[in-house]
């Protein structure tokens, strides 16, 4: 069955063959009526067929023309009776011409309106109405029409996305028309900046897509760099000039292109990544990156089962007092032993979990397991230690987080002062204002709060005195350069002195050499952690290590 979008094209193709057919039908009706005895018989009504057909195919003009022509051939040139030759009265054939013409006009008008709406439906199916730009469906057609670039020396085909990240802000302040106007202007800018005036489509409410054909990677980077510069110019909207936060991302159109929507979705993903990272350089999703994304999504889907099946186990990295070398605590770290994939590093699933709703389940699992182990060690005589667990900003924003942590402490019979929650500085500073009250609730339970990776944030100093934290953890990026890197030495010394003036304890992670250990101890750092002290180990291995050395891992 012919679909709606193909009817108008079919209509165009049949016009000219049917014009000849309609004329032949008019002549045929004339001969038929003449052969059957003249106009006095009912056969003259056969003329409605070519009239209606002409009106449907050619509209008002076709219906009117054939109505008049049909009325004439059955009018003065057709007798009432062909045997007697009696002619028609003038009023009869004039009325017939008028009635035939009225039928042709009526059907033709209906046909014209139907074709108009079919064309509009077809246009709307392939275009974005507010901007007039082709839409994602049309982009799919453009992609399918591309020649296969495989083996071509002229380069590859790229689908480039241009996302307006502040579209919501513009719409809230200036209305939806402002967004449509800005996107239309950005489309024109892209056409003028990129070679060969490429088609630009609106592939999502705030994203444009443009195809670049036969382009080398070097040319692509050059073109996108120029486009980024051009997109920084404000867009005129009436008397206003609007700033546009535009980000670029794209995908290489590789191999046989039989499913364009997949490439469009990857392009949307690429620009969303660029916007999230605030990266103005163009981000391209390759097949390798695509495979990694699929793997990460698969891992995330398997994560809840892994927690229930205890595929994820906790390892513990000891921390020692710098002045004595005695163990004062451990940091609980996750290790995933997948039944098929083997050992999966935390950096493959923890960051992705932090971006999803699974992070609360993961964090509560880690705290529960860590507190349970700490309680068992207390019973076995390994006492006085703190258990550090990493948490996410999203955990803090959870309204029941503090209550749930307290319930876990109570269920294992562990005092709050034995639990240390570490949160990274860079992620925390994005939500510091809204987090202060929730952090204060945790602090009232005697839970130790630590700023992890201290020194990597850019705005922490203005909040440091306000935060209910008692420990800062210097990022390993500064520790690994000690004691030879002058810059790292200055940063570490300033951080230690600042923390002490605020009454905070300092932990240094990433201690890998004796020289770094001695430097940090002499500089006033209280607690040290790193491969020089110990690798992350299982609970059983920790017990053996603790008992073997009586809790003192290092000689001072």
C-alpha positions as CSV (number, residue, x, y, z in Angstrom):
1,X,0.0,0.0,0.0
2,X,1.3,3.4,-0.9
3,X,2.1,5.6,2.1
4,X,1.1,9.2,2.5
5,X,4.6,10.6,1.8
6,X,4.7,8.8,-1.6
7,X,1.3,9.9,-2.9
8,X,2.3,13.3,-4.1
9,X,5.4,11.9,-6.0
10,X,3.2,9.3,-7.6
11,X,0.7,12.0,-8.5
12,X,3.4,13.9,-10.4
13,X,4.5,10.8,-12.3
14,X,1.0,9.9,-13.6
15,X,-0.1,13.4,-14.8
16,X,1.1,13.3,-18.3
17,X,0.2,9.7,-19.2
18,X,-3.3,10.3,-17.8
19,X,-3.8,13.6,-19.8
20,X,-3.7,11.5,-23.0
21,X,-5.9,8.8,-21.4
22,X,-8.5,11.4,-20.3
23,X,-8.7,12.9,-23.8
24,X,-9.2,9.4,-25.2
25,X,-11.9,8.7,-22.7
26,X,-13.7,11.9,-23.7
27,X,-13.5,10.8,-27.3
28,X,-14.6,7.3,-26.3
29,X,-17.7,8.6,-24.5
30,X,-18.6,10.7,-27.5
31,X,-18.4,7.7,-29.9
32,X,-20.2,5.5,-27.4
33,X,-23.1,7.9,-27.0
34,X,-23.3,8.5,-30.7
35,X,-23.3,4.8,-31.4
36,X,-26.1,4.1,-28.9
37,X,-28.5,6.5,-30.5
38,X,-27.7,10.0,-29.1
39,X,-28.1,12.1,-26.1
40,X,-31.7,11.0,-25.3
41,X,-30.3,7.8,-23.6
42,X,-28.6,7.6,-20.2
43,X,-25.2,6.8,-21.6
44,X,-24.2,10.5,-21.7
45,X,-23.6,10.2,-17.9
46,X,-20.4,8.2,-18.8
47,X,-18.8,11.6,-19.3
48,X,-18.5,12.1,-15.5
49,X,-15.7,9.5,-15.4
50,X,-13.1,11.6,-17.4
51,X,-14.3,14.8,-15.7
52,X,-13.8,13.4,-12.2
53,X,-10.6,11.7,-13.2
54,X,-9.2,15.0,-14.6
55,X,-10.3,16.9,-11.5
56,X,-8.6,14.4,-9.2
57,X,-5.3,14.5,-11.2
58,X,-5.2,18.0,-12.5
59,X,-7.3,19.8,-9.9
60,X,-9.7,22.7,-10.5
61,X,-8.2,23.6,-13.9
62,X,-8.3,20.1,-15.2
63,X,-11.8,19.4,-13.9
64,X,-13.1,22.7,-15.4
65,X,-11.4,22.1,-18.8
66,X,-12.7,18.6,-19.2
67,X,-16.1,19.6,-17.9
68,X,-16.4,22.2,-20.7
69,X,-14.9,19.9,-23.3
70,X,-17.2,17.1,-22.3
71,X,-20.2,19.4,-22.4
72,X,-19.3,20.6,-25.9
73,X,-18.8,17.2,-27.5
74,X,-22.1,16.1,-26.0
75,X,-23.7,19.4,-26.8
76,X,-24.2,21.1,-30.2
77,X,-22.2,18.3,-31.9
78,X,-24.4,15.5,-30.6
79,X,-28.1,15.2,-31.7
80,X,-30.9,14.0,-29.5
81,X,-31.5,11.1,-31.8
82,X,-28.8,10.0,-34.3
83,X,-31.4,8.3,-36.5
84,X,-33.6,11.3,-37.0
85,X,-30.8,13.8,-36.6
86,X,-32.9,16.0,-34.2
87,X,-30.7,18.6,-32.7
88,X,-30.6,19.5,-29.0
89,X,-32.1,22.7,-27.7
90,X,-29.4,25.3,-26.8
91,X,-30.5,25.5,-23.2
92,X,-30.1,21.7,-22.7
93,X,-26.4,21.5,-23.8
94,X,-25.5,24.9,-22.1
95,X,-27.0,23.5,-18.8
96,X,-25.0,20.3,-19.3
97,X,-21.8,22.2,-19.9
98,X,-22.5,24.2,-16.7
99,X,-23.3,21.2,-14.6
100,X,-20.2,19.2,-16.0
101,X,-18.1,22.3,-15.2
102,X,-19.5,22.5,-11.6
103,X,-18.7,18.8,-11.0
104,X,-15.2,19.3,-12.3
105,X,-14.7,22.5,-10.2
106,X,-16.0,20.8,-7.0
107,X,-14.0,17.6,-7.3
108,X,-11.0,19.6,-8.5
109,X,-11.1,21.9,-5.5
110,X,-11.3,18.9,-3.1
111,X,-8.4,17.3,-4.9
112,X,-6.3,20.5,-4.7
113,X,-6.9,20.8,-1.0
114,X,-6.1,17.1,-0.4
115,X,-2.9,17.4,-2.4
116,X,-2.0,20.6,-0.5
117,X,-2.4,18.9,2.9
118,X,-0.5,15.8,1.7
119,X,2.4,18.0,0.6
120,X,2.3,19.8,3.9
121,X,2.3,16.5,5.8
122,X,5.2,15.3,3.7
123,X,7.1,18.5,4.4
124,X,6.4,18.4,8.1
125,X,7.6,14.8,8.2
126,X,10.9,15.9,6.8
127,X,11.3,19.4,8.3
128,X,11.3,21.2,11.6
129,X,8.3,23.6,11.3
130,X,9.6,26.5,13.5
131,X,13.0,26.8,11.8
132,X,12.2,25.3,8.4
133,X,15.3,23.2,8.7
134,X,15.3,19.5,7.6
135,X,14.8,17.2,10.6
136,X,16.4,14.0,11.8
137,X,14.3,11.9,9.4
138,X,15.7,14.0,6.5
139,X,19.2,13.6,7.9
140,X,18.7,9.9,7.7
141,X,17.9,10.2,4.0
142,X,21.0,12.3,3.5
143,X,23.1,9.8,5.3
144,X,21.7,6.9,3.3
145,X,22.4,8.7,0.0
146,X,26.2,9.1,0.8
147,X,28.6,7.0,-1.3
148,X,30.6,4.5,0.6
149,X,33.9,6.2,1.5
150,X,35.7,2.9,2.2
151,X,39.1,2.9,0.4
152,X,38.6,6.5,-0.8
153,X,41.7,8.7,-0.8
154,X,39.5,11.8,-0.5
155,X,38.7,11.1,3.2
156,X,35.8,10.0,5.3
157,X,32.2,11.3,5.8
158,X,31.5,12.9,9.2
159,X,28.3,13.7,10.9
160,X,28.9,16.8,13.0
161,X,26.6,17.9,15.8
162,X,26.2,21.5,17.0
163,X,24.5,21.7,20.4
164,X,23.1,24.9,21.9
165,X,23.6,24.1,25.6
166,X,22.0,27.2,27.0
167,X,18.8,26.7,24.9
168,X,16.7,26.2,28.1
169,X,18.0,29.5,29.6
170,X,17.3,31.4,26.4
171,X,13.8,29.9,26.2
172,X,13.0,30.7,29.8
173,X,14.1,34.4,29.4
174,X,13.2,35.2,25.8
175,X,10.7,32.5,24.7
176,X,10.8,29.5,22.3
177,X,10.9,31.7,19.2
178,X,14.3,33.0,20.4
179,X,15.7,29.5,20.4
180,X,14.3,28.7,17.0
181,X,15.8,32.0,15.7
182,X,19.2,31.2,17.2
183,X,19.3,27.7,15.8
184,X,18.3,29.0,12.3
185,X,21.2,31.5,12.5
186,X,23.6,28.9,13.7
187,X,22.5,26.7,10.7
188,X,23.3,29.5,8.3
189,X,26.6,30.1,10.0
190,X,27.5,26.5,9.7
191,X,26.6,26.5,6.0
192,X,28.8,29.6,5.4
193,X,31.8,28.4,7.4
194,X,31.9,24.8,6.1
195,X,32.7,23.8,2.5
196,X,30.2,23.0,-0.2
197,X,27.3,24.5,1.6
198,X,26.4,21.3,3.3
199,X,22.8,20.5,4.4
200,X,22.1,21.4,8.1
201,X,19.3,19.5,9.9
202,X,17.7,20.0,13.3
203,X,18.2,16.6,14.8
204,X,17.0,17.4,18.3
205,X,15.3,20.4,20.1
206,X,18.7,22.0,20.8
207,X,21.0,20.3,18.4
208,X,21.9,20.7,14.7
209,X,23.5,18.1,12.5
210,X,25.6,18.7,9.4
211,X,27.3,16.2,7.0
212,X,30.8,16.8,5.8
213,X,31.7,14.6,2.8
214,X,35.1,13.2,1.8
215,X,36.9,15.1,4.5
216,X,40.3,14.1,6.0
217,X,40.7,14.1,9.7
218,X,43.2,17.0,9.6
219,X,40.7,19.1,7.5
220,X,37.9,18.2,9.9
221,X,39.8,19.4,12.9
222,X,40.7,22.6,11.1
223,X,37.2,23.2,10.0
224,X,35.7,22.6,13.4
225,X,38.2,24.8,15.1
226,X,37.2,27.6,12.7
227,X,33.5,26.9,13.3
228,X,34.0,27.0,17.1
229,X,35.5,30.5,16.8
230,X,32.6,31.6,14.6
231,X,30.0,30.2,17.0
232,X,31.3,32.5,19.8
233,X,29.9,35.5,18.1
234,X,26.5,36.7,19.6
235,X,23.3,36.2,17.6
236,X,21.1,39.2,17.0
237,X,17.5,38.7,18.1
238,X,15.5,41.9,17.6
239,X,17.2,44.6,19.6
240,X,19.1,42.0,21.6
241,X,22.4,40.1,21.1
242,X,22.2,36.6,22.6
243,X,25.3,34.6,23.6
244,X,25.3,31.0,22.5
245,X,27.0,28.2,24.4
246,X,27.6,25.9,21.4
247,X,29.4,22.6,21.6
248,X,30.5,20.3,18.8
249,X,30.6,16.6,18.7
250,X,30.3,14.0,16.0
251,X,30.9,10.6,14.6
252,X,32.7,9.1,11.6
253,X,30.2,7.6,9.1
254,X,32.0,4.3,8.7
255,X,31.3,1.4,6.3
256,X,27.9,0.5,5.0
257,X,25.3,3.0,6.3
258,X,22.1,1.0,6.7
259,X,20.9,2.5,10.0
260,X,21.4,6.3,10.1
261,X,19.5,6.7,13.3
262,X,22.3,5.0,15.2
263,X,24.8,7.6,13.9
264,X,22.4,10.4,14.8
265,X,22.1,9.1,18.3
266,X,25.9,8.8,18.7
267,X,26.2,12.4,17.5
268,X,23.7,13.6,20.1
269,X,25.7,11.7,22.7
270,X,29.0,13.2,21.5
271,X,27.7,16.8,21.9
272,X,26.2,16.0,25.3
273,X,29.6,14.7,26.5
274,X,31.2,17.9,25.2
275,X,28.6,20.1,27.0
276,X,28.9,18.1,30.2
277,X,32.7,18.4,30.2
278,X,32.5,22.1,29.1
279,X,34.9,21.1,26.3
280,X,34.8,23.4,23.3
281,X,37.1,21.2,21.3
282,X,35.2,18.8,19.1
283,X,34.5,15.3,20.6
284,X,34.2,12.5,18.1
285,X,32.8,9.1,18.9
286,X,34.8,6.3,17.2
287,X,34.0,2.6,16.9
288,X,36.5,2.0,19.7
289,X,34.8,4.6,22.0
290,X,31.4,3.2,21.0
291,X,32.5,-0.3,22.1
292,X,33.7,1.1,25.4
293,X,30.4,2.9,26.0
294,X,28.5,-0.3,25.2
295,X,30.7,-2.2,27.6
296,X,30.2,0.4,30.3
297,X,26.4,0.3,29.9
298,X,26.5,-3.5,30.0
299,X,28.6,-3.4,33.2
300,X,26.2,-1.0,34.8
301,X,23.3,-3.3,34.0
302,X,25.1,-6.2,35.7
303,X,26.1,-4.2,38.7
304,X,23.0,-4.8,40.9
305,X,23.3,-8.5,40.4
306,X,27.0,-8.3,41.2
307,X,26.3,-6.7,44.5
308,X,23.7,-9.3,45.4
309,X,25.8,-12.2,44.3
310,X,28.9,-10.8,46.2
311,X,30.9,-10.7,43.1
312,X,32.2,-7.4,44.4
313,X,34.5,-7.7,47.4
314,X,36.2,-5.1,49.6
315,X,40.0,-4.7,49.7
316,X,41.6,-2.6,52.3
317,X,44.7,-0.3,52.0
318,X,46.4,0.5,55.3
319,X,47.1,4.0,56.5
320,X,49.9,4.6,59.0
321,X,50.8,7.3,61.4
322,X,53.8,9.1,59.9
323,X,55.7,9.5,63.2
324,X,55.4,5.9,64.4
325,X,54.6,3.7,61.3
326,X,51.7,2.1,63.2
327,X,48.5,1.3,61.3
328,X,45.7,3.8,62.3
329,X,43.1,2.9,59.7
330,X,42.3,1.5,56.3
331,X,40.6,2.7,53.2
332,X,37.9,0.3,51.8
333,X,38.2,-0.2,48.0
334,X,35.9,-2.2,45.7
335,X,37.1,-5.0,43.6
336,X,34.8,-6.8,41.1
337,X,35.5,-10.4,40.2
338,X,33.3,-11.0,37.2
339,X,32.5,-14.6,36.4
340,X,33.1,-14.1,32.7
341,X,35.1,-10.9,32.3
342,X,37.5,-11.6,35.2
343,X,38.8,-8.8,37.4
344,X,37.2,-5.4,36.5
345,X,39.1,-2.3,37.7
346,X,37.0,0.2,39.8
347,X,37.6,3.0,37.3
348,X,35.5,1.1,34.7
349,X,32.3,1.0,36.8
350,X,32.5,3.4,39.7
351,X,32.6,6.7,37.7
352,X,29.7,5.5,35.6
353,X,27.8,4.4,38.7
354,X,28.3,7.9,40.2
355,X,26.4,9.3,37.2
356,X,23.5,7.0,37.7
357,X,20.9,6.2,40.3
358,X,22.9,3.1,41.3
359,X,25.4,5.1,43.2
360,X,23.4,5.0,46.5
361,X,23.1,1.2,46.3
362,X,26.8,0.9,45.6
363,X,27.8,3.2,48.4
364,X,25.5,1.7,51.0
365,X,26.9,-1.7,50.0
366,X,30.5,-0.5,50.5
367,X,29.7,1.1,53.9
368,X,27.8,-2.0,55.1
369,X,30.6,-4.4,54.1
370,X,33.3,-2.1,55.5
371,X,31.6,-1.6,58.9
372,X,30.9,-5.3,59.1
373,X,34.6,-6.1,58.6
374,X,35.6,-3.4,61.1
375,X,33.3,-4.9,63.7
376,X,34.8,-8.4,63.2
377,X,38.3,-7.0,63.5
378,X,37.3,-5.3,66.8
379,X,36.2,-8.7,68.1
380,X,39.5,-10.3,67.0
381,X,41.5,-7.7,68.8
382,X,42.4,-5.3,66.0
383,X,41.1,-2.2,67.6
384,X,41.3,1.6,67.4
385,X,41.2,1.8,63.6
386,X,39.2,4.1,61.4
387,X,37.5,2.7,58.3
388,X,37.5,5.1,55.3
389,X,34.9,4.8,52.5
390,X,34.6,6.9,49.4
391,X,31.2,8.5,48.8
392,X,29.8,10.6,46.0
393,X,28.2,14.1,45.9
394,X,25.0,12.4,44.8
395,X,25.0,10.4,48.0
396,X,25.2,13.5,50.1
397,X,22.2,15.0,48.2
398,X,20.1,11.9,49.0
399,X,17.7,13.0,51.6
400,X,18.0,9.8,53.7
401,X,21.7,9.3,53.3
402,X,22.7,10.4,56.9
403,X,19.9,8.3,58.4
404,X,20.9,5.3,56.4
405,X,24.5,5.6,57.4
406,X,23.5,5.9,61.1
407,X,21.3,2.8,60.8
408,X,24.3,0.9,59.4
409,X,26.5,2.1,62.2
410,X,23.9,0.9,64.7
411,X,23.4,-2.4,63.1
412,X,27.1,-3.3,63.3
413,X,27.6,-1.7,66.7
414,X,30.3,0.7,65.4
415,X,30.8,4.2,66.8
416,X,30.5,7.1,64.3
417,X,34.1,8.2,65.1
418,X,35.4,5.0,63.6
419,X,33.9,5.8,60.1
420,X,35.5,8.2,57.8
421,X,33.7,9.3,54.7
422,X,35.9,10.6,51.8
423,X,34.4,12.8,49.1
424,X,36.4,14.2,46.2
425,X,37.0,18.0,46.2
426,X,36.3,18.6,42.6
427,X,32.8,17.0,42.6
428,X,31.9,18.3,46.0
429,X,32.6,22.0,45.2
430,X,29.8,22.0,42.6
431,X,27.2,21.5,45.3
432,X,28.9,22.9,48.3
433,X,26.2,25.4,49.4
434,X,23.4,22.8,49.3
435,X,25.6,20.1,51.0
436,X,26.7,22.1,54.1
437,X,23.5,21.2,56.1
438,X,23.7,17.5,55.2
439,X,27.4,17.3,56.0
440,X,26.7,18.9,59.4
441,X,24.2,16.2,60.1
442,X,26.8,13.5,59.5
443,X,29.4,15.4,61.6
444,X,27.0,15.5,64.5
445,X,27.1,11.7,64.5
446,X,30.8,11.9,65.1
447,X,31.5,10.6,61.6
448,X,34.8,11.8,60.2
449,X,34.5,13.8,57.0
450,X,37.4,14.0,54.6
451,X,38.0,16.1,51.5
452,X,39.7,13.7,49.1
453,X,42.1,14.7,46.3
454,X,42.7,18.1,48.0
455,X,44.4,20.6,45.8
456,X,42.7,19.6,42.5
457,X,39.7,22.0,43.0
458,X,39.8,25.7,42.1
459,X,37.4,27.2,44.6
460,X,37.7,25.1,47.8
461,X,39.6,27.7,49.9
462,X,36.7,30.1,50.2
463,X,34.6,27.2,51.7
464,X,37.2,25.3,53.7
465,X,36.7,27.1,57.0
466,X,32.9,26.6,56.7
467,X,33.0,22.9,56.0
468,X,32.4,20.5,58.9
469,X,35.4,18.4,57.8
470,X,38.3,17.4,60.0
471,X,40.6,15.7,57.5
472,X,42.1,16.8,54.1
473,X,43.7,14.2,51.9
474,X,46.4,15.6,49.6
475,X,46.1,14.3,46.1
476,X,48.6,11.8,44.9
477,X,49.5,13.9,41.9
478,X,51.4,16.3,44.3
479,X,52.8,13.5,46.5
480,X,54.4,11.4,43.7
481,X,56.8,14.3,42.8
482,X,58.2,14.5,46.3
483,X,60.8,15.4,47.4
484,X,62.3,16.5,44.1
485,X,59.5,18.5,42.4
486,X,59.8,22.1,43.8
487,X,56.3,23.0,42.8
488,X,54.8,20.0,44.5
489,X,56.8,20.7,47.6
490,X,55.4,24.2,47.9
491,X,51.8,23.1,47.3
492,X,52.1,20.3,49.9
493,X,53.7,22.6,52.5
494,X,51.0,25.2,52.1
495,X,48.2,22.7,52.3
496,X,49.7,21.1,55.5
497,X,50.2,24.5,57.2
498,X,46.7,25.7,56.2
499,X,45.0,22.5,57.4
500,X,46.8,22.7,60.7
501,X,45.8,26.3,61.3
502,X,42.2,25.2,60.7
503,X,42.6,22.4,63.2
504,X,42.5,19.6,60.5
505,X,44.5,16.4,60.1
506,X,46.4,15.8,56.9
507,X,46.6,12.5,55.0
508,X,48.9,12.1,52.0
509,X,48.0,9.4,49.5
510,X,50.2,8.0,46.7
511,X,53.4,7.6,48.9
512,X,55.6,5.3,46.8
513,X,59.1,5.9,48.1
514,X,60.9,6.2,51.4
515,X,62.1,9.7,50.4
516,X,58.5,10.9,50.0
517,X,57.6,9.2,53.3
518,X,60.4,11.0,55.2
519,X,59.7,14.3,53.6
520,X,56.0,14.2,54.5
521,X,56.7,13.1,58.0
522,X,59.2,15.9,58.6
523,X,56.8,18.4,57.0
524,X,54.1,17.6,59.5
525,X,51.8,15.3,57.6
526,X,50.1,13.0,60.2
527,X,48.9,10.0,58.1
528,X,50.4,8.4,55.1
529,X,49.0,6.0,52.5
530,X,50.3,4.4,49.3
531,X,52.2,1.5,47.8
532,X,55.3,2.1,49.9
533,X,53.1,1.5,53.0
534,X,51.0,-1.3,51.5
535,X,49.0,-2.3,48.4
536,X,45.2,-2.8,48.8
537,X,44.8,-6.3,50.3
538,X,42.0,-8.6,51.3
539,X,40.7,-8.7,54.9
540,X,42.5,-12.0,55.5
541,X,45.7,-10.6,54.2
542,X,45.4,-7.5,56.3
543,X,44.9,-9.6,59.4
544,X,48.1,-11.6,58.7
545,X,50.0,-8.4,58.0
546,X,48.8,-6.7,61.1
547,X,49.5,-9.6,63.4
548,X,52.9,-10.3,61.8
549,X,54.2,-6.8,62.5
550,X,52.1,-6.0,65.6
551,X,50.4,-3.2,63.8
552,X,53.7,-1.4,63.0
553,X,54.3,-1.7,59.3
554,X,57.3,0.7,59.0
555,X,60.3,1.5,61.1
556,X,60.7,5.2,61.6
